[in-house]
Amino acid sequence: MTFHSSRRKKPLILSASALLAMTPLLFSAPFAWASTQQTVPVPQGVGQEILQKSTVFGSTPTNTPVTVSIVLKTVNTAQLQQYIQQTGTPGSAAYRHYLSVARFAMQFGQPQVVVQGITNYLAKYGIQTTVYPDHLNITANGTAGQFDQAFAVKLQDMMFKGLKFHGTQASPQLPAALANPVLAVLGLTNYGNFTSQLVKPISQLQKPATSTSGPPAGSQTPADFESQYNVTPLYQSGNKGQGQTIGIVTLASINPSDAYTFWKLNHIHVLQNRLHLINVNGGAGPVSAATGSVETTVDVQQSGAVAPQAKILVYQAPNTDYGFADAFFQAVTDNQAGSISTSWGESESAIDYSITHNLESPYYAQVFNEIFMEAASQGISMFAAAGDQGAYDATSDLGTTNLAVDSPADSPYITAAGGTTLPGVQNFGSFTINVPQQRTWGWNYLWPYWSEFGYSNEASFAEATVVGSGGGYSTLFATPWYQQGVPGVNRYSATPYLTPIDHNSAWTFNPDPQVVTGTGQGRNIPDLAMNADPITGYGVYSSTLFGTNTWAVYGGTSFVAPQLAGIAALVNQKTGSRVGLWNGQIYQFAASPQSPFTPLNTTGPSNGNLYYTGTKGAIYNPGSGLGVPNVAKLAQDFADK
């Protein structure tokens, strides 16, 4: 996959006044919509191999309701990238001068003549449309028969890998004059292929969850989080997120009462009626552990605990390509949330494979990149989980053993949330493990105890527990401006415990690796890290998702992303306005003499994500990023700029 917008040569930086004075792209002559009958194909979100290998049951009934999202290309894309860099870099004349949605649409969305031409065309077939205010997305609602005619296709009922959906094996067609501005058509095929990044407990490592009156004994609580990351000074000053709004983008539903019960049992006084569910494209269906509702529950409980007086908007969308895209589009164009987190994703290797084997359209990933650029231009702080398979993210979805990072955390316009393990003695009943200091999360510290976990040798245990903080180098995005020149970026130390044999599923295990050094390239992931190890994990409350229990202990970088969204609400309150994309700012803070981060730069096997380890003296390290934040100091740094 090639993200052309992120690989262009660095353009000439325009002044803020020049950017603000830019006018929308205009056409020298109006489109002659009715003067041509020529049609051309437009990309779908789902690739042809899924469609060709699906079992077809017959034509989709013509009266079946269908929702389609027509995503349009940004205009003036190079200028948009310049604007984001300027607004997110301390010292720039345009620093934190963000755009309204209307201004974004005027400068970077498609012109009204394009949007009107597409909506008029669809209206001829009885299809109703809603245009997002950024002029980059048109949601169309109609019937299968109407879309068959409008796009010259035949929707069919299909099944692939046990999932039933409707789709078309033919490429959708549009008149040539309409097709060029279209980036992708999502929803003609509504196959859902997204999974949650949350780490589920492993039976041998799971703490008992017998408590009904509060979090399980030994689990981490919001009070522990407050103490560990020095949030207390903000609370003592009265800063609890008043007047702020947090957004959660998810593909699974939540029971709101579970969140309120969680906060109550943790003795957190929260804003009443703070939680608002927004069902995008009909919502995400019933609350269910199988569909990922534990993930949404974690996101809401954690973000809301960190910023107890902030409002929370939960954008619940169906697990489809158009659902995930529309959830982001609505969250960003609503422009109510100053910070937004998501914990759903897939490895870059899976994306590459899907495109190479026609399982996914190469245009699909660009849809999300557009949304994240818009968020940055509007001053929205975005956060995404960096993944939970250490340096080998592709083991979770594609099943390969190559080094890989997670998407969408790889986007330059999102702050990637990595994970750590907290220090202390971990008690497993028959034995204990001592972690002397906070370290990058990687389960290699468990491997010497393989016999205690019922494995025949250390190698088999290691291969069964490829778990840790996502980290490494993107193959899709170039090293962004804010990482260039930072000590440790694109340079690493590593302890190669696991060496791929053939990049498929086989490993060579080395129980005592020597530290090696090397160089990387591309977007470095993550940006910072906090506790994510399930062994030092957090209590999660649910009245329905854990069977007979109401509590469970979970971990994963899925906790860190919403926690950061909560921290961002506290930061925005302290500064009195949105601080926007964190990345261009926190890398400068980290390079200062009084950094708000503690780098995890101890070199060696005791501080790595199964491959990358710390480098002595480095500001940045793959696996843990800039390190662990001091939240009160970080908020002050944002306020001082």
C-alpha positions as CSV (number, residue, x, y, z in Angstrom):
1,M,0.0,0.0,0.0
2,T,1.3,3.5,-0.8
3,F,0.0,6.5,1.0
4,H,0.9,9.1,-1.6
5,S,-0.1,12.0,0.6
6,S,2.5,11.1,3.3
7,R,5.4,10.3,1.0
8,R,5.6,13.6,-1.0
9,K,8.7,15.7,-0.8
10,K,8.5,18.4,1.8
11,P,6.7,21.3,0.2
12,L,7.4,25.0,0.7
13,I,5.8,26.1,4.0
14,L,3.2,28.8,3.5
15,S,2.5,31.5,6.0
16,A,-0.6,31.2,8.2
17,S,-2.2,34.1,6.5
18,A,-1.6,32.6,3.0
19,L,-3.2,29.4,4.1
20,L,-6.2,31.0,5.7
21,A,-6.6,33.1,2.5
22,M,-6.7,30.0,0.3
23,T,-9.8,29.6,-1.7
24,P,-11.5,26.3,-2.7
25,L,-10.5,24.5,-5.8
26,L,-12.7,25.9,-8.6
27,F,-13.3,24.5,-12.0
28,S,-13.0,26.6,-15.2
29,A,-16.2,25.2,-16.5
30,P,-19.2,23.5,-14.8
31,F,-19.5,19.7,-15.0
32,A,-21.7,18.7,-17.9
33,W,-23.4,16.0,-15.9
34,A,-26.0,15.1,-18.5
35,S,-23.8,15.4,-21.6
36,T,-22.0,12.1,-21.3
37,Q,-23.2,8.5,-20.8
38,Q,-19.7,7.1,-20.4
39,T,-19.2,5.3,-17.1
40,V,-16.0,4.2,-15.4
41,P,-15.3,2.0,-12.3
42,V,-14.8,3.4,-8.8
43,P,-13.0,1.6,-6.0
44,Q,-14.8,-0.4,-3.3
45,G,-13.5,-0.8,0.2
46,V,-13.5,-4.6,0.1
47,G,-11.3,-6.3,-2.5
48,Q,-12.2,-8.7,-5.2
49,E,-10.8,-11.9,-3.7
50,I,-13.2,-11.9,-0.8
51,L,-16.0,-11.3,-3.3
52,Q,-14.9,-13.9,-5.8
53,K,-14.4,-16.6,-3.1
54,S,-17.7,-15.9,-1.3
55,T,-20.6,-18.3,-1.5
56,V,-23.5,-16.6,-3.3
57,F,-27.1,-17.5,-2.2
58,G,-28.9,-15.4,-4.7
59,S,-29.8,-11.8,-5.5
60,T,-30.3,-9.4,-2.7
61,P,-34.0,-8.6,-2.6
62,T,-34.5,-5.3,-4.3
63,N,-36.3,-3.8,-1.4
64,T,-33.5,-4.5,1.1
65,P,-32.3,-1.3,2.8
66,V,-28.7,-0.4,2.0
67,T,-26.4,2.3,3.3
68,V,-23.4,3.4,1.2
69,S,-20.7,6.0,2.0
70,I,-19.1,7.8,-1.0
71,V,-15.8,9.1,0.3
72,L,-14.3,12.0,-1.7
73,K,-10.6,13.0,-2.1
74,T,-9.2,16.0,-0.3
75,V,-8.1,18.9,-2.5
76,N,-5.0,21.0,-1.8
77,T,-3.6,18.0,0.1
78,A,0.0,19.2,0.2
79,Q,-1.2,22.5,1.7
80,L,-3.3,20.6,4.3
81,Q,-0.2,18.7,5.4
82,Q,1.7,22.0,5.7
83,Y,-1.1,23.5,7.8
84,I,-1.1,20.6,10.2
85,Q,2.7,20.9,10.7
86,Q,2.5,24.6,11.4
87,T,-0.4,24.5,13.8
88,G,1.1,21.6,15.7
89,T,4.7,22.9,16.1
90,P,5.5,25.3,19.0
91,G,7.1,28.5,17.7
92,S,5.2,28.5,14.4
93,A,3.2,31.6,13.6
94,A,0.1,29.4,13.1
95,Y,0.6,27.4,16.3
96,R,-2.8,26.1,17.5
97,H,-4.7,28.3,15.0
98,Y,-7.2,25.6,14.1
99,L,-9.9,25.5,11.4
100,S,-13.6,25.2,11.8
101,V,-15.3,22.4,9.9
102,A,-16.7,25.0,7.5
103,R,-13.3,26.4,6.9
104,F,-11.8,23.0,6.4
105,A,-14.5,22.2,3.8
106,M,-13.9,25.5,2.0
107,Q,-10.1,24.9,1.7
108,F,-9.7,21.1,1.6
109,G,-13.1,19.5,0.9
110,Q,-14.6,19.0,-2.5
111,P,-16.4,22.0,-4.1
112,Q,-20.1,22.3,-3.9
113,V,-20.5,21.6,-7.6
114,V,-18.9,18.2,-7.2
115,V,-21.0,17.3,-4.1
116,Q,-24.2,18.5,-5.8
117,G,-23.5,16.6,-8.9
118,I,-23.2,13.3,-7.1
119,T,-26.2,13.9,-4.9
120,N,-28.3,14.9,-7.9
121,Y,-27.2,11.8,-9.7
122,L,-28.2,9.5,-6.9
123,A,-31.5,11.4,-6.4
124,K,-32.6,10.4,-9.9
125,Y,-32.7,6.8,-8.6
126,G,-34.6,7.7,-5.4
127,I,-31.6,7.5,-3.2
128,Q,-31.5,9.9,-0.3
129,T,-28.2,11.5,0.7
130,T,-26.6,13.2,3.7
131,V,-23.5,15.3,3.0
132,Y,-21.0,15.6,5.8
133,P,-20.1,19.2,6.5
134,D,-16.4,18.6,5.5
135,H,-17.5,17.8,1.9
136,L,-15.5,14.6,2.0
137,N,-18.2,12.0,2.7
138,I,-21.7,11.5,1.4
139,T,-23.9,8.9,3.1
140,A,-26.5,7.5,0.8
141,N,-29.6,5.5,1.9
142,G,-31.8,3.5,-0.5
143,T,-32.7,0.0,-1.5
144,A,-30.6,-2.7,-3.1
145,G,-32.6,-2.2,-6.4
146,Q,-31.9,1.5,-6.4
147,F,-28.2,1.0,-5.9
148,D,-28.1,-1.7,-8.5
149,Q,-29.3,0.8,-11.0
150,A,-27.2,3.8,-9.8
151,F,-23.9,1.9,-9.8
152,A,-24.6,-0.6,-12.6
153,V,-24.2,-3.6,-10.3
154,K,-26.2,-6.6,-9.0
155,L,-26.1,-6.9,-5.2
156,Q,-26.1,-10.5,-4.0
157,D,-26.4,-12.3,-0.7
158,M,-23.0,-13.9,0.2
159,M,-21.1,-15.7,2.9
160,F,-17.3,-15.6,3.5
161,K,-15.6,-17.3,6.5
162,G,-18.9,-17.7,8.3
163,L,-20.0,-14.0,7.9
164,K,-23.1,-13.2,5.9
165,F,-23.3,-10.0,3.9
166,H,-24.5,-8.5,0.7
167,G,-22.1,-7.4,-2.0
168,T,-21.3,-7.2,-5.7
169,Q,-18.6,-9.0,-7.6
170,A,-18.7,-6.4,-10.3
171,S,-16.9,-3.0,-9.9
172,P,-19.4,-0.2,-9.3
173,Q,-19.7,2.3,-12.1
174,L,-20.3,6.0,-12.1
175,P,-20.4,8.6,-15.0
176,A,-16.9,9.7,-15.8
177,A,-17.5,13.3,-14.8
178,L,-18.5,12.1,-11.3
179,A,-16.0,9.4,-10.7
180,N,-12.7,11.3,-10.5
181,P,-13.3,13.0,-7.1
182,V,-14.4,9.7,-5.5
183,L,-11.8,8.0,-3.3
184,A,-13.8,4.9,-2.4
185,V,-17.4,3.7,-2.3
186,L,-18.0,1.8,0.9
187,G,-21.1,-0.3,1.7
188,L,-22.1,-1.8,-1.5
189,T,-20.3,-4.7,0.0
190,N,-20.9,-4.6,3.8
191,Y,-18.5,-7.4,4.9
192,G,-17.1,-6.7,8.4
193,N,-13.5,-7.5,9.1
194,F,-12.4,-5.5,12.1
195,T,-11.3,-6.9,15.5
196,S,-10.7,-5.4,18.9
197,Q,-7.2,-4.9,20.2
198,L,-8.1,-5.7,23.8
199,V,-6.0,-8.4,25.5
200,K,-8.2,-11.0,26.9
201,P,-7.0,-12.7,30.2
202,I,-5.1,-15.9,29.9
203,S,-6.4,-18.4,32.4
204,Q,-3.0,-19.0,34.2
205,L,-2.4,-15.3,34.5
206,Q,-5.9,-14.1,35.4
207,K,-6.4,-12.8,38.9
208,P,-9.5,-14.0,40.7
209,A,-12.5,-11.7,40.2
210,T,-14.7,-12.6,43.2
211,S,-15.5,-9.1,44.4
212,T,-19.0,-7.7,44.0
213,S,-18.5,-4.5,45.8
214,G,-15.4,-3.2,44.1
215,P,-12.4,-4.0,41.8
216,P,-10.8,-7.4,42.3
217,A,-8.0,-7.5,44.8
218,G,-4.6,-6.8,43.3
219,S,-6.0,-5.2,40.1
220,Q,-5.2,-1.6,39.2
221,T,-7.8,1.1,39.9
222,P,-8.3,4.7,38.7
223,A,-6.7,5.8,42.0
224,D,-3.6,3.8,41.2
225,F,-3.4,5.4,37.8
226,E,-3.7,8.9,39.4
227,S,-0.8,8.2,41.7
228,Q,1.5,6.4,39.2
229,Y,1.3,9.1,36.6
230,N,1.1,12.2,38.9
231,V,-2.4,13.3,38.0
232,T,-3.2,14.3,41.5
233,P,-1.9,18.0,41.2
234,L,-4.4,18.6,38.5
235,Y,-7.3,17.2,40.6
236,Q,-6.2,19.2,43.6
237,S,-6.3,22.4,41.5
238,G,-9.9,21.6,40.6
239,N,-9.2,20.3,37.1
240,K,-11.3,17.3,36.4
241,G,-12.2,17.9,32.8
242,Q,-15.0,20.4,33.3
243,G,-16.4,21.7,30.0
244,Q,-14.5,19.1,28.0
245,T,-15.8,16.3,25.7
246,I,-14.2,13.0,25.0
247,G,-15.0,10.9,21.9
248,I,-14.8,7.1,21.6
249,V,-15.0,5.5,18.1
250,T,-16.0,1.9,18.4
251,L,-17.6,-1.0,16.6
252,A,-19.3,-2.6,19.6
253,S,-22.1,-1.4,21.8
254,I,-22.0,-0.6,25.6
255,N,-24.4,-0.8,28.5
256,P,-24.2,2.7,29.9
257,S,-25.2,1.6,33.4
258,D,-22.0,-0.5,33.7
259,A,-19.9,2.6,33.3
260,Y,-21.8,4.5,36.0
261,T,-21.5,1.5,38.3
262,F,-17.8,1.3,37.7
263,W,-17.2,4.9,38.6
264,K,-19.5,4.6,41.7
265,L,-17.7,1.5,43.0
266,N,-14.4,3.3,42.5
267,H,-15.7,6.2,44.5
268,I,-15.4,8.7,41.6
269,H,-17.8,11.6,41.5
270,V,-18.7,12.1,37.9
271,L,-20.8,14.5,35.9
272,Q,-24.4,13.3,35.8
273,N,-25.9,12.3,32.4
274,R,-22.4,12.6,30.9
275,L,-22.6,9.6,28.6
276,H,-24.2,9.9,25.2
277,L,-24.5,7.1,22.7
278,I,-24.5,8.0,19.0
279,N,-25.6,5.2,16.7
280,V,-23.8,5.7,13.4
281,N,-25.5,4.0,10.5
282,G,-27.9,2.2,12.8
283,G,-25.4,1.4,15.6
284,A,-23.4,-1.6,16.5
285,G,-26.1,-4.1,17.5
286,P,-26.7,-5.7,20.9
287,V,-24.2,-5.6,23.7
288,S,-22.2,-8.8,23.4
289,A,-18.7,-10.0,24.5
290,A,-18.4,-11.8,21.2
291,T,-18.7,-8.6,19.2
292,G,-16.3,-6.6,21.3
293,S,-18.4,-4.9,23.9
294,V,-15.7,-5.4,26.5
295,E,-13.5,-3.1,24.5
296,T,-16.1,-0.3,24.4
297,T,-16.7,-0.8,28.1
298,V,-13.0,-0.4,28.9
299,D,-12.8,2.7,26.7
300,V,-15.6,4.5,28.4
301,Q,-14.8,3.5,32.0
302,Q,-11.1,4.4,31.7
303,S,-11.4,7.7,29.8
304,G,-14.3,8.8,32.1
305,A,-12.4,7.9,35.3
306,V,-9.4,10.0,34.2
307,A,-11.5,13.1,33.4
308,P,-14.6,12.6,35.7
309,Q,-16.3,15.8,34.8
310,A,-16.0,15.6,31.1
311,K,-18.8,14.5,28.8
312,I,-18.3,11.3,26.7
313,L,-19.7,10.7,23.2
314,V,-19.6,7.1,22.1
315,Y,-19.8,6.7,18.3
316,Q,-21.1,3.1,17.9
317,A,-21.0,1.8,14.4
318,P,-21.6,-1.5,12.6
319,N,-18.6,-3.6,12.0
320,T,-18.4,-2.8,8.3
321,D,-16.1,-0.7,6.2
322,Y,-18.6,2.1,5.8
323,G,-19.5,1.9,9.6
324,F,-15.9,2.4,10.8
325,A,-15.3,5.2,8.3
326,D,-18.6,7.0,9.0
327,A,-18.0,6.8,12.8
328,F,-14.7,8.7,12.4
329,F,-16.3,11.1,9.9
330,Q,-19.2,11.9,12.3
331,A,-16.9,12.2,15.4
332,V,-14.6,14.6,13.6
333,T,-17.2,16.7,11.7
334,D,-19.4,16.9,14.8
335,N,-16.3,18.7,16.2
336,Q,-17.6,18.4,19.8
337,A,-14.9,16.2,21.2
338,G,-11.5,17.8,21.9
339,S,-10.0,14.3,22.1
340,I,-10.9,11.0,20.4
341,S,-9.6,7.5,21.0
342,T,-10.0,4.2,19.2
343,S,-8.7,0.7,20.0
344,W,-9.6,-1.2,16.9
345,G,-7.0,-2.0,14.3
346,E,-4.9,-4.4,12.2
347,S,-1.3,-5.0,11.4
348,E,0.4,-3.2,8.5
349,S,1.4,-6.6,7.2
350,A,-2.2,-7.7,7.0
351,I,-3.1,-4.5,5.1
352,D,-0.2,-5.1,2.7
353,Y,-1.3,-8.8,2.2
354,S,-4.9,-7.9,1.7
355,I,-4.0,-5.4,-1.0
356,T,-1.5,-7.7,-2.7
357,H,-4.0,-10.5,-2.8
358,N,-7.0,-8.3,-3.7
359,L,-8.6,-8.7,-0.3
360,E,-8.8,-5.0,0.3
361,S,-8.7,-1.9,-1.8
362,P,-5.6,0.2,-1.7
363,Y,-7.8,3.3,-1.5
364,Y,-9.4,2.2,1.7
365,A,-6.6,3.1,4.1
366,Q,-6.4,6.5,2.5
367,V,-10.0,7.1,3.7
368,F,-8.9,7.0,7.3
369,N,-5.8,9.1,6.7
370,E,-8.0,11.9,5.3
371,I,-10.1,11.8,8.4
372,F,-7.1,12.0,10.8
373,M,-5.7,14.9,8.8
374,E,-9.0,16.7,9.2
375,A,-9.0,16.1,12.9
376,A,-5.5,17.5,13.3
377,S,-6.5,20.6,11.3
378,Q,-9.4,21.2,13.7
379,G,-7.3,20.8,16.8
380,I,-8.7,17.4,17.9
381,S,-6.2,15.2,19.8
382,M,-6.4,11.6,18.4
383,F,-5.1,8.5,20.2
384,A,-4.9,4.9,19.0
385,A,-3.7,1.7,20.7
386,A,-0.3,0.5,19.4
387,G,-1.1,-3.2,19.5
388,D,-0.4,-6.0,21.9
389,Q,1.9,-8.5,20.1
390,G,5.2,-6.6,20.8
391,A,7.3,-6.1,17.8
392,Y,5.4,-8.8,15.9
393,D,1.9,-7.3,15.4
394,A,1.2,-9.5,12.4
395,T,1.1,-12.6,14.5
396,S,-2.4,-11.6,15.7
397,D,-4.1,-11.4,12.4
398,L,-2.0,-12.5,9.4
399,G,-0.1,-15.1,11.4
400,T,3.3,-14.2,10.1
401,T,6.5,-13.7,12.2
402,N,7.9,-10.6,10.6
403,L,8.5,-7.4,12.4
404,A,5.3,-5.3,12.1
405,V,3.4,-2.4,13.6
406,D,-0.3,-1.7,14.0
407,S,-2.7,0.5,12.0
408,P,-4.2,3.1,12.6
409,A,-1.6,3.9,15.3
410,D,0.9,4.2,12.4
411,S,-0.7,7.4,11.1
412,P,1.5,10.5,11.6
413,Y,-1.7,12.3,12.7
414,I,-2.5,10.0,15.7
415,T,-0.6,9.6,19.0
416,A,0.3,6.0,19.3
417,A,-0.3,4.5,22.8
418,G,2.3,1.9,23.9
419,G,2.4,-0.3,27.0
420,T,4.5,-0.9,30.1
421,T,4.6,-3.4,33.0
422,L,4.5,-1.9,36.5
423,P,7.2,-2.8,39.0
424,G,6.6,-5.0,41.9
425,V,6.3,-8.6,43.0
426,Q,3.7,-10.6,41.1
427,N,2.1,-13.4,43.0
428,F,0.9,-16.4,41.0
429,G,0.1,-18.6,44.0
430,S,2.8,-21.3,43.9
431,F,5.5,-18.8,42.8
432,T,6.3,-15.1,42.5
433,I,8.0,-12.9,39.9
434,N,9.8,-9.7,40.8
435,V,9.8,-6.8,38.3
436,P,12.3,-4.4,39.8
437,Q,11.4,-1.3,37.8
438,Q,8.8,-0.2,35.2
439,R,9.7,-1.7,31.9
440,T,8.5,-1.8,28.3
441,W,5.8,-4.5,28.3
442,G,7.0,-7.8,26.9
443,W,6.2,-11.2,28.3
444,N,9.7,-12.5,27.9
445,Y,10.0,-11.9,31.7
446,L,7.5,-14.8,32.2
447,W,9.2,-17.3,29.9
448,P,11.8,-18.7,32.3
449,Y,8.8,-19.9,34.4
450,W,7.5,-22.1,31.6
451,S,7.1,-25.2,33.7
452,E,4.9,-23.3,36.2
453,F,2.5,-22.5,33.3
454,G,2.3,-26.1,32.1
455,Y,4.6,-25.9,29.1
456,S,7.2,-28.6,28.1
457,N,10.0,-26.1,27.5
458,E,10.7,-22.4,27.3
459,A,10.6,-22.2,23.5
460,S,7.0,-23.5,23.3
461,F,5.9,-21.1,26.0
462,A,7.6,-18.2,24.3
463,E,5.9,-18.9,20.9
464,A,2.6,-19.2,22.7
465,T,2.9,-15.8,24.4
466,V,4.1,-13.4,21.8
467,V,2.6,-10.5,23.8
468,G,3.8,-7.0,24.6
469,S,3.7,-3.3,23.6
470,G,3.4,-2.7,19.9
471,G,6.4,-0.9,18.6
472,G,8.7,-0.5,15.6
473,Y,8.8,1.1,12.2
474,S,6.0,1.8,9.8
475,T,6.4,0.5,6.2
476,L,3.6,2.7,5.0
477,F,4.4,6.2,6.4
478,A,7.7,8.1,6.2
479,T,9.3,9.5,9.4
480,P,7.2,12.5,10.2
481,W,8.6,16.0,10.8
482,Y,8.3,15.8,14.6
483,Q,10.4,12.7,14.9
484,Q,13.2,13.8,12.7
485,G,16.5,14.6,14.5
486,V,15.2,13.2,17.9
487,P,17.9,11.1,19.6
488,G,16.9,7.4,19.3
489,V,14.5,7.9,16.4
490,N,15.4,5.4,13.5
491,R,18.1,3.9,15.7
492,Y,17.5,0.9,18.0
493,S,18.9,-1.7,20.3
494,A,17.4,-5.1,20.2
495,T,17.4,-8.5,21.9
496,P,16.2,-11.0,19.2
497,Y,14.6,-13.7,21.3
498,L,12.5,-14.8,18.4
499,T,13.9,-14.9,14.8
500,P,11.6,-15.6,11.9
501,I,12.5,-18.7,9.9
502,D,10.3,-18.1,6.9
503,H,8.0,-15.1,7.8
504,N,5.1,-17.5,7.9
505,S,4.6,-19.1,11.3
506,A,8.0,-20.6,12.4
507,W,10.5,-19.2,14.9
508,T,14.0,-19.8,16.1
509,F,14.1,-19.2,19.8
510,N,17.2,-17.8,21.6
511,P,16.7,-17.8,25.4
512,D,19.8,-15.6,26.0
513,P,20.1,-13.1,23.1
514,Q,22.9,-10.6,22.9
515,V,22.0,-6.9,22.4
516,V,22.4,-5.8,18.8
517,T,22.0,-2.4,17.3
518,G,20.5,-1.2,14.0
519,T,18.7,1.5,12.1
520,G,15.1,1.8,11.0
521,Q,13.1,4.1,8.8
522,G,9.5,5.3,8.6
523,R,7.1,6.5,11.2
524,N,8.4,5.3,14.6
525,I,5.8,3.7,16.9
526,P,4.6,4.3,19.7
527,D,4.8,7.8,20.9
528,L,4.6,7.2,24.6
529,A,3.6,4.4,27.0
530,M,1.8,3.6,30.2
531,N,0.7,0.4,32.0
532,A,-0.8,-2.2,29.7
533,D,0.3,-5.6,31.0
534,P,-2.6,-7.8,32.0
535,I,-0.5,-9.1,34.9
536,T,-0.5,-5.5,36.3
537,G,-3.9,-5.0,34.7
538,Y,-7.1,-3.1,35.5
539,G,-10.4,-4.2,36.9
540,V,-13.3,-4.0,34.4
541,Y,-17.0,-4.0,35.5
542,S,-19.9,-5.4,33.6
543,S,-23.3,-6.7,34.6
544,T,-23.5,-9.1,31.6
545,L,-20.3,-9.7,29.8
546,F,-18.4,-11.9,32.2
547,G,-20.9,-14.7,32.9
548,T,-21.6,-15.1,36.6
549,N,-18.9,-12.6,37.5
550,T,-19.3,-8.8,37.4
551,W,-15.6,-8.0,37.4
552,A,-12.6,-9.2,35.3
553,V,-9.0,-8.1,35.0
554,Y,-7.8,-7.1,31.5
555,G,-4.8,-5.4,30.0
556,G,-3.6,-4.1,26.6
557,T,-2.7,-0.9,25.0
558,S,-6.5,-0.6,24.5
559,F,-6.4,0.9,28.1
560,V,-3.8,3.4,27.3
561,A,-5.5,5.1,24.3
562,P,-8.7,6.1,26.2
563,Q,-6.7,7.0,29.3
564,L,-4.7,9.4,27.1
565,A,-8.0,10.8,25.7
566,G,-9.0,11.5,29.3
567,I,-5.6,13.2,30.0
568,A,-6.1,15.3,26.9
569,A,-9.4,16.6,28.4
570,L,-7.5,17.6,31.5
571,V,-4.9,19.3,29.4
572,N,-7.4,21.2,27.3
573,Q,-9.1,22.5,30.5
574,K,-5.8,23.6,31.9
575,T,-4.8,25.5,28.7
576,G,-8.3,26.9,28.2
577,S,-8.4,25.7,24.6
578,R,-7.7,22.6,22.4
579,V,-4.0,21.7,22.1
580,G,-4.6,19.6,19.0
581,L,-2.3,16.9,17.7
582,W,0.1,16.0,20.5
583,N,2.9,14.7,18.5
584,G,4.6,17.9,17.2
585,Q,4.5,19.3,20.8
586,I,5.5,16.3,23.0
587,Y,8.6,15.5,21.0
588,Q,9.8,19.1,21.7
589,F,8.9,18.7,25.4
590,A,10.9,15.5,25.6
591,A,14.0,17.1,24.2
592,S,13.9,19.9,26.8
593,P,16.1,19.8,30.0
594,Q,12.9,19.3,32.1
595,S,11.2,16.6,30.1
596,P,7.8,15.5,31.3
597,F,8.7,11.9,30.2
598,T,10.8,9.3,31.9
599,P,12.5,7.3,29.0
600,L,12.6,3.6,29.4
601,N,16.2,3.5,28.0
602,T,17.7,0.7,30.0
603,T,19.4,-1.6,27.5
604,G,18.9,-5.3,27.8
605,P,16.4,-8.2,27.9
606,S,14.7,-6.9,31.0
607,N,13.2,-3.9,29.1
608,G,11.9,-4.8,25.7
609,N,8.9,-5.7,23.6
610,L,10.3,-9.1,22.6
611,Y,12.7,-7.4,20.1
612,Y,13.3,-3.7,20.6
613,T,14.8,-2.7,23.9
614,G,16.0,0.6,25.5
615,T,19.1,2.4,24.3
616,K,21.1,4.2,27.1
617,G,20.7,8.0,26.8
618,A,18.1,7.9,24.1
619,I,15.1,10.2,24.3
620,Y,13.1,7.8,22.1
621,N,13.0,4.0,22.1
622,P,10.8,1.6,19.9
623,G,8.4,-0.2,22.1
624,S,8.0,2.6,24.7
625,G,8.4,5.7,22.6
626,L,9.3,8.8,24.6
627,G,8.6,6.9,27.8
628,V,6.2,7.3,30.8
629,P,4.5,10.7,31.3
630,N,4.4,12.9,34.4
631,V,0.8,14.1,33.6
632,A,1.0,17.2,35.8
633,K,4.3,18.3,34.2
634,L,3.0,17.4,30.8
635,A,-0.1,19.5,31.2
636,Q,2.0,22.4,32.4
637,D,4.3,22.2,29.4
638,F,1.2,22.4,27.1
639,A,0.0,25.4,29.1
640,D,3.3,27.2,28.9
641,K,3.5,27.0,25.1
